[in-house]
């Protein structure tokens, strides 16, 4: 008859347990900070968003590291059970250390490449006007490619930077987005709940009146002949990457905007419906 070996209960070290719980929570916040979506760690006392822009919002390299750390211990344990190998205490600890070390190396490498990209952008005249601010957004997987956004008084300009070759690509005819005019409809849309939340988060938000264009996810308002409606679009330049097929252009359809929002405005003042990523907001 097989009996399970007697296991001596170990005392609970409450201080160490509390410390590890705090470190676990802080590590989650750190992961959120490193991507280009960001987080608000001090909300509601401070509504400011913080982001390190080191990795894209969905980074396959990190997924691969964490997947290996999760699956490989189980796989080796399964193989060891089949051949009768002795069980190892704290199985998978080595893989966890491997994943964490890989994550830190990834962050360090991308931090260095981001600094290189910033130096290239600051030492090259990309825009034809003085630049007020600049952002460098990461590409997934490739640490040598960065999406630059530059703001001037009259327009935004984007550029693609390759830190491996030192090349900067930006066509003034295709990569310039003139700031849209402020209208009564855009001002009304900014006061809606969607508008307030979007502008609070969208550090590179562009708001423009695109006319009476129907948006997927919500039918346009049905009005009598003496009333008019228009669609106000909210987009964030941080997520208009060529690899997503979402570079801004004058003729694109509203449903091509990743993480975009839209508001139907009636008579330049009334909210007639709000949509975010194809879903009606209530």
C-alpha positions in Angstrom: 0.0 0.0 0.0 1.4 3.3 -1.1 1.4 6.1 1.5 2.0 9.7 0.9 5.1 10.9 2.6 4.6 13.0 5.7 5.2 16.7 5.0 6.2 18.9 7.9 4.2 22.1 8.0 6.2 25.2 7.5 5.6 28.3 9.5 4.0 31.2 7.7 6.3 34.2 7.4 3.7 36.9 7.1 6.1 39.7 6.6 7.8 38.0 3.6 4.4 37.0 2.3 3.2 40.6 2.4 6.3 41.8 0.7 6.1 39.4 -2.1 2.4 40.3 -2.6 3.4 44.0 -2.9 6.2 43.2 -5.3 3.7 41.1 -7.4 1.3 44.0 -7.6 4.1 46.5 -8.5 5.4 44.2 -11.2 2.0 44.3 -12.9 2.1 48.1 -12.8 5.6 48.1 -14.2 4.5 45.9 -17.1 1.6 48.3 -17.9 4.0 51.3 -17.7 6.5 49.8 -20.2 4.0 49.6 -23.1 2.7 52.5 -25.1 -0.9 52.3 -23.7 0.2 53.4 -20.3 -1.6 53.5 -16.9 -2.8 55.9 -14.2 -1.3 54.6 -11.0 -2.4 57.5 -8.8 -6.0 57.8 -10.0 -8.3 59.4 -8.7 -5.9 61.7 -6.9 -3.9 62.3 -10.1 -5.5 61.5 -13.5 -2.3 61.7 -15.5 -1.3 58.8 -17.7 2.2 57.5 -17.6 3.8 55.3 -20.3 7.4 54.2 -21.0 6.8 53.4 -24.6 9.4 50.7 -24.5 7.3 47.9 -26.0 4.1 47.8 -28.1 0.8 47.2 -26.3 1.0 43.6 -27.4 4.5 42.3 -27.5 5.0 38.7 -29.0 8.5 38.4 -27.5 7.2 38.8 -24.0 4.4 36.4 -24.7 6.9 33.8 -25.9 9.0 34.2 -22.8 6.1 33.8 -20.5 4.6 30.9 -22.5 7.9 29.0 -22.2 8.1 29.7 -18.4 4.5 28.3 -18.1 4.6 25.3 -20.4 8.1 24.0 -20.2 8.0 23.0 -16.5 4.7 21.1 -17.1 6.2 19.4 -20.2 9.4 18.3 -18.4 7.3 17.2 -15.4 5.2 15.1 -17.7 8.2 13.5 -19.3 9.8 12.9 -15.9 6.7 11.2 -14.6 6.7 8.8 -17.6 10.3 7.7 -17.0 10.0 7.7 -13.2 12.4 10.6 -12.5 12.6 12.0 -9.0 10.3 15.0 -8.4 12.1 18.3 -8.2 11.2 20.8 -5.5 9.9 24.1 -6.8 9.8 22.8 -10.4 9.9 25.6 -12.9 11.8 28.1 -10.8 14.7 28.1 -13.4 12.2 28.8 -16.2 10.7 31.7 -14.3 14.1 33.2 -13.7 14.8 32.8 -17.4 11.6 34.6 -18.4 12.2 37.5 -16.0 15.8 37.8 -17.1 14.7 37.9 -20.7 12.1 40.5 -20.0 14.7 42.8 -18.3 17.1 42.3 -21.2 14.3 43.2 -23.6 13.4 46.3 -21.7 17.1 47.4 -21.5 17.7 46.8 -25.2 14.6 48.7 -26.2 15.4 51.6 -23.8 18.8 51.9 -25.5 17.3 51.8 -29.0 14.6 54.3 -28.1 17.3 56.7 -26.9 19.1 56.2 -30.2 15.9 56.9 -32.2 15.3 60.1 -30.2 18.9 61.3 -30.9 18.4 60.6 -34.6 15.1 62.5 -34.7 16.4 65.5 -32.7 19.4 65.8 -35.0 17.5 65.6 -38.2 15.1 68.2 -39.6 12.0 66.2 -40.2 9.3 68.8 -40.1 9.4 72.1 -42.0 8.3 74.0 -38.8 9.5 74.2 -35.2 8.5 71.0 -33.3 6.6 71.6 -30.0 6.8 68.0 -28.8 7.7 64.5 -30.0 6.9 60.9 -29.2 8.6 57.7 -30.2 6.3 54.6 -30.4 7.6 51.1 -30.6 7.0 48.4 -33.1 6.3 44.8 -31.9 9.1 42.3 -32.2 11.6 44.6 -34.0 13.5 46.8 -31.5 15.2 48.8 -34.3 12.1 50.3 -35.8 10.2 53.3 -34.2 7.3 55.4 -35.2 7.9 59.1 -34.5 5.2 61.7 -34.0 6.1 65.3 -34.2 3.7 68.2 -33.4 4.0 71.8 -34.7 1.6 74.7 -34.4 -0.3 73.8 -37.6 0.2 70.1 -38.2 1.4 66.7 -37.0 4.1 64.8 -38.9 5.0 61.1 -38.6 8.2 59.4 -39.5 9.6 55.9 -39.5 13.0 55.5 -37.9 15.4 52.5 -38.3 18.0 52.7 -35.6 20.0 49.8 -37.2 20.6 51.8 -40.4 20.1 55.3 -39.1 17.4 55.9 -41.8 14.5 58.3 -41.2 11.6 58.0 -43.7 9.0 60.8 -43.8 7.1 62.1 -46.9 5.7 65.6 -46.4 2.9 64.7 -48.8 1.8 61.5 -47.0 3.0 61.8 -43.4 1.6 65.3 -42.6 -1.7 65.6 -40.8 -3.0 69.1 -40.6 -4.8 70.0 -37.4 -8.5 69.9 -38.1 -10.5 73.1 -37.6 -12.4 73.5 -34.3 -16.2 73.5 -35.0 -19.3 73.6 -32.8 -19.7 69.9 -33.4 -16.2 69.0 -32.3 -16.6 71.1 -29.2 -19.9 69.5 -28.3 -18.3 66.0 -28.9 -15.5 66.8 -26.5 -18.0 67.5 -23.8 -19.6 64.1 -24.1 -18.6 61.3 -21.8 -16.7 59.5 -24.6 -15.0 62.7 -25.5 -13.9 63.5 -22.0 -12.6 60.0 -21.3 -10.8 59.8 -24.7 -9.1 63.1 -24.4 -8.0 62.2 -20.8 -6.3 59.1 -22.2 -5.3 60.1 -25.8 -2.1 62.1 -25.3 -1.9 62.4 -29.1 -5.7 62.6 -29.8 -7.0 64.2 -33.1 -10.6 65.3 -33.1 -12.3 66.1 -36.4 -15.7 66.5 -38.0 -15.9 63.9 -40.8 -19.4 64.9 -41.9 -22.6 62.7 -42.0 -20.8 59.4 -42.1 -22.4 56.3 -40.6 -20.2 54.4 -38.1 -20.3 50.6 -37.7 -22.0 49.6 -34.5 -24.6 52.3 -34.3 -27.2 53.5 -36.9 -27.1 57.3 -37.6 -29.9 59.4 -36.1 -33.2 59.7 -38.0 -34.1 63.3 -38.0 -36.8 65.6 -39.6 -35.7 67.5 -42.7 -34.9 70.7 -40.8 -32.2 69.1 -38.6 -28.7 68.0 -39.5 -26.2 65.6 -38.0 -22.5 64.9 -38.3 -20.0 62.5 -37.1 -17.0 63.6 -34.9 -14.1 61.2 -34.9 -11.5 60.7 -32.1 -8.2 59.1 -33.0 -4.9 58.7 -31.3 -1.7 59.1 -33.4 0.1 56.7 -31.1 -1.7 53.7 -32.8 -1.6 54.8 -36.4 1.1 52.5 -37.6 1.8 51.5 -41.2 2.0 47.8 -40.1 -1.6 48.0 -38.8 -2.8 49.4 -42.2 -4.0 52.4 -40.3 -1.9 55.4 -41.4 -4.1 58.5 -41.4 -5.3 59.7 -44.8 -8.0 62.0 -46.0 -10.1 59.2 -47.6 -10.0 56.5 -45.0 -13.2 55.1 -43.5 -14.0 55.6 -39.8 -13.9 51.8 -39.1 -10.2 51.7 -39.9 -9.2 53.6 -36.9 -7.7 51.4 -34.1 -8.8 52.4 -30.6 -10.9 55.1 -32.2 -14.2 56.7 -31.0 -17.0 58.4 -32.8 -19.9 60.7 -31.7 -23.0 61.6 -33.6 -23.7 65.3 -33.1 -27.1 66.9 -34.0 -27.4 70.6 -34.9 -23.8 71.2 -33.7 -24.7 70.7 -30.0 -26.7 67.5 -29.2 -25.2 64.0 -28.5 -27.1 61.4 -30.6 -24.9 58.4 -29.9 -21.4 57.3 -29.1 -19.3 54.4 -30.5 -16.0 53.0 -29.5 -14.3 50.2 -31.6 -17.7 49.3 -33.2 -19.6 49.1 -29.9 -22.2 51.6 -28.7 -21.3 53.4 -25.5 -24.2 53.9 -23.1 
